[in-house]
Amino acid sequence: MNNLTPVHTSAGRNVAAPPPDMSGATSRSLAGDSSRVLRNTYALLSLTLLFSAAIAAASASLQLPAPGLLLTLGGYFGLLFAVHKFKDSGWSLLAVFGLTGFMGYSLGPVLAKSLALPGGAQVVSLALAATGATFLALSAWVLTTRRDFSFMGGFLFAGMVIALLAGLGAVFFQVPALGLAVAAMVALLSAGMILFETSRIVSGGETNYVLATVGLYVSIFNLFTSLLSLFGFGSADE
């Protein structure tokens, strides 16, 4: 048996017609799905960034204590696990706002410390502007060129693991130079993660906008905190 459909010609004979070409419809469907995921991701990302910024500002103004390294790591990975566990249910949004709110709270003491430095307000403003400009430029590049950066996934994951271990070493052994190198490394890796995550959304590799939002949020958060450390180090030296 074949998949050819007989049709009648004007001469009354049956000839085999090829099956309809569905490639165009499939492409249009994938493009529509990617566009929907992208819109939902950017909408949720905007809300989480605003929510996190409000929590961070409140934490800094009230001078709330830093949660500490162990609580920060435990809270982050615990809430991240909850996001992945409930990614296909309505609880996922609660987990996302819980995660981004907690990260905003942990950012508050860092902002307060940065603002206390000479020219601290300029340092925070510069880090914020550089983060926003980097995110917009990289996102626009991927959306315009449609380049596939999925090949970077393994390298970025390995780099983040190394950066995490090196960062822990810098904290425990009190090595400022190592901490500065880790901040520069994380900034570069975060920029790569923005390219990677955006590329996956555009190509249809990521179809869950909740996970896409968390991926981009964490990349933006890490980029901002890394730039804040770099600019703050320069300000402290002055």
C-alpha positions in Angstrom: 0.0 0.0 0.0 1.2 3.5 -0.7 0.1 6.9 0.3 -0.8 8.1 -3.2 -4.4 9.3 -3.7 -6.1 8.5 -7.1 -7.7 11.4 -8.9 -9.6 11.6 -12.2 -8.1 13.4 -15.2 -10.1 14.9 -18.0 -9.5 11.7 -20.0 -11.2 9.7 -17.4 -8.1 7.8 -16.3 -7.0 7.5 -12.7 -3.5 8.8 -11.9 -1.8 9.0 -8.6 -1.6 12.3 -6.9 1.2 13.0 -4.4 0.2 13.6 -0.8 -0.2 17.2 0.2 2.9 19.1 1.3 2.5 19.9 5.0 6.0 21.4 5.5 4.7 25.0 5.1 1.9 24.5 7.6 4.2 22.8 10.0 6.7 25.7 9.8 3.9 28.2 10.3 2.7 26.3 13.3 6.1 26.1 14.9 6.7 29.8 14.2 3.3 30.6 15.8 4.1 28.4 18.9 7.5 30.1 19.3 6.0 33.5 19.0 3.4 32.7 21.7 6.0 31.3 24.1 8.2 34.4 23.5 5.3 36.8 24.2 4.3 34.9 27.4 8.0 34.7 28.5 8.6 38.4 28.1 5.3 39.3 29.8 6.1 37.1 32.8 9.7 38.2 32.9 8.7 41.8 33.1 6.4 41.1 36.1 9.0 39.1 37.9 11.7 41.7 37.4 9.4 44.4 38.7 8.4 42.2 41.7 12.0 41.3 42.5 13.2 44.9 42.2 10.4 46.0 44.6 11.5 43.3 47.1 15.1 44.3 46.7 14.4 48.0 47.3 12.4 47.2 50.4 15.1 44.9 51.7 17.8 47.5 51.2 15.8 50.4 52.6 14.8 48.4 55.7 18.4 47.1 56.0 17.2 43.6 56.4 20.0 41.1 57.2 21.5 39.0 54.5 20.2 35.4 54.5 23.7 33.9 54.5 25.4 31.6 52.0 23.8 28.3 53.1 20.3 29.7 53.3 20.7 31.5 50.0 21.8 28.4 48.2 19.2 26.2 49.9 16.4 28.7 49.2 17.5 29.2 45.6 17.8 25.5 44.6 14.7 24.5 46.6 12.5 27.1 44.9 14.1 26.2 41.6 13.2 22.6 42.1 9.6 23.7 42.9 9.4 25.6 39.6 10.5 22.5 37.7 8.2 20.2 39.6 5.1 22.4 39.1 6.0 23.7 35.6 2.8 22.4 34.0 0.4 23.5 36.7 -1.0 26.7 38.1 1.3 26.4 41.1 4.2 27.2 38.8 3.5 30.9 38.9 3.5 30.9 42.7 6.8 29.1 42.6 8.3 31.6 40.1 7.3 34.6 42.2 8.5 32.8 45.3 11.9 32.3 43.6 12.2 35.8 42.2 11.0 37.4 45.4 13.6 35.4 47.4 16.3 36.4 45.0 15.2 40.0 45.3 15.4 39.8 49.1 18.9 38.3 48.9 19.9 41.2 46.6 18.8 43.9 49.1 21.8 43.7 51.4 24.1 43.7 48.4 22.5 46.9 47.1 22.7 48.5 50.5 26.4 47.7 50.7 27.0 49.0 47.2 25.1 52.2 47.9 27.3 52.8 51.0 30.4 53.0 48.8 31.7 56.3 47.4 29.6 57.0 44.3 27.5 54.0 45.2 24.3 55.3 43.5 26.3 55.7 40.2 27.7 52.2 40.6 24.2 50.7 40.9 22.8 52.8 38.1 25.7 51.9 35.8 25.3 48.2 36.6 21.6 48.4 36.0 22.0 50.3 32.7 24.7 47.9 31.4 22.6 44.9 32.3 19.5 46.2 30.5 21.5 47.3 27.4 23.3 43.9 27.3 20.0 41.9 27.5 18.3 44.1 24.9 21.2 43.9 22.5 21.7 40.2 22.8 18.0 39.4 22.6 17.6 41.6 19.5 20.5 39.9 17.8 19.0 36.5 18.3 15.5 37.6 17.2 16.9 39.3 14.1 19.4 36.7 12.9 17.6 33.6 14.2 21.0 32.1 14.9 21.1 28.8 16.8 23.2 28.9 20.0 22.1 25.5 21.4 25.6 24.2 20.9 26.7 26.4 23.8 24.7 24.5 26.4 27.3 22.1 27.6 30.0 24.8 27.8 27.8 27.2 29.7 26.7 24.5 32.2 30.3 23.5 32.8 31.4 27.1 33.2 28.7 27.9 35.7 29.7 24.8 37.8 33.3 26.0 37.8 32.3 29.5 38.6 30.1 28.3 41.5 33.0 26.3 43.0 35.5 29.1 42.5 33.0 31.6 44.1 32.7 29.3 47.1 36.4 29.1 47.3 36.7 32.9 47.2 34.2 33.2 50.1 35.7 30.6 52.4 39.4 31.6 51.8 38.8 35.3 51.6 40.5 35.9 48.2 39.3 39.2 46.7 41.2 38.7 43.5 39.5 35.3 42.9 36.1 36.8 43.7 36.8 39.5 41.1 37.8 36.9 38.5 34.7 34.9 39.3 32.5 38.0 38.8 34.0 38.6 35.4 33.5 35.0 34.5 29.9 34.9 35.6 29.1 38.1 33.6 30.4 36.5 30.4 28.6 33.2 31.1 25.4 35.1 31.9 25.6 36.9 28.5 26.0 33.5 26.9 23.0 32.1 28.8 20.9 35.0 27.5 21.9 34.0 23.9 21.3 30.3 24.6 17.9 30.7 26.3 16.5 33.2 23.7 17.7 31.0 20.9 15.9 27.9 22.4 12.7 29.9 22.6 12.9 31.1 19.0 13.9 27.7 17.6 11.1 25.9 19.5 13.5 24.1 21.8 11.8 25.6 24.9 8.0 25.4 24.8 7.3 26.1 28.5 7.3 29.8 29.1 7.6 29.4 32.9 10.9 27.6 32.5 12.0 30.1 29.8 11.2 33.0 32.2 13.2 31.5 35.0 16.2 30.9 32.8 16.3 34.4 31.5 15.6 35.9 35.0 18.5 34.0 36.6 20.8 35.1 33.7 19.8 38.7 34.1 20.1 38.5 37.9 23.6 37.0 37.7 24.7 39.5 35.1 23.6 42.4 37.2 25.2 41.2 40.4 28.4 40.4 38.6 28.6 43.8 37.1 27.7 45.4 40.4 30.7 43.6 42.0 33.0 44.6 39.2 32.0 48.3 39.2 31.8 48.3 43.0 35.4 47.0 43.2 36.6 49.8 40.9 34.7 52.4 43.0 36.2 51.0 46.3 39.7 51.3 44.8 39.1 55.0 44.1 
